[in-house]
Amino acid sequence: MNRECLMPVELLAPGEWADVAEICGDSTWVGRMAELGVRSGCRLQVIQPGTPCLLNVGGCRLCLRSEECMRVLVRPVAVAG
């Protein structure tokens, strides 16, 4: 996987969309994130950056702490709208 263009979701601006490329951490945490809809290949939007970070994932809102957002690596995408 090309990691050059990956960034933590925490660094995205409000309203910005991204595709999840990788979830870093222990298998329990990665599995829990997958249960919540955050898995490799999904698209999410940052509603509110910072701590806590508020995300739109599959039409649902998810709140993560800063250290958790640093473990979700994404590729920003341009969404027509």
N, C-alpha and C positions, 0 to 999 in steps of 0.2 A: 504494500500500500504506500502511495506517495504521501508522506506526512508533511511535506513542505507547505501545503496550502491549508493545513488544519489549524484551527484555533479554538480555545475554550469558549463555550457558549457565553460565558460571563463578559467577554469582550465585545459582543454584538450591541448595536444601538437599538433603542426602542423602535418597534415595528419591523425590524430586520428579520428576514427568513433565512433558514439554513437547513442543510441536510446533515443528519447525524452520521459521522464517519466511524466513531469509536467511543466506547464507554470504558474508562479505565477504573480499575479497582478490584476488590475481591469479588469472587463469583456470587456471593450472596447479594451484594449491593448491585452488581450488574443485572442479576436476575430480577431484583425488585424494580429496578428502572424499566426493564423490559415489560414487567407486569403493568406498569403505569403508562406504557406506550412509547417510552424513550429507548429506542434500539437502533442499531446500525441500519441506515437506509430510510429512517423516518424523517419527515420534515417538521420543523417547529418554528415558532415565531416568538421573539422576545417581546413581551408586553411591558415589563418593567425590569431594567437591569439593576444590579446592585445586590444588597443583602436586605431582605430576601429578593431573589430573582424570580419573577413571575413569567411563566412560559405558556404559550398556547400549543398544545400537543394533541392533534387529532380532534380539535374542537373543544377540548377540555383544558382547564387551567391547572397548572402545576407550579408549586412554589418550592424553590430549592435554596439552600444556603450557599454562600460564596464558595466554600471549599468543595461542595458537591458540583457546582457549575464548572469548576476548573477541571473536573474529571470527565466532562462531556465535550468531546472534540467534534467540531462541526466544520462544514464548508459553506460559507455564505452563498446565497443564490439571489439572483434578481428575479422578482416575481412581477409579472405584468399585472397591472390593476389600475 
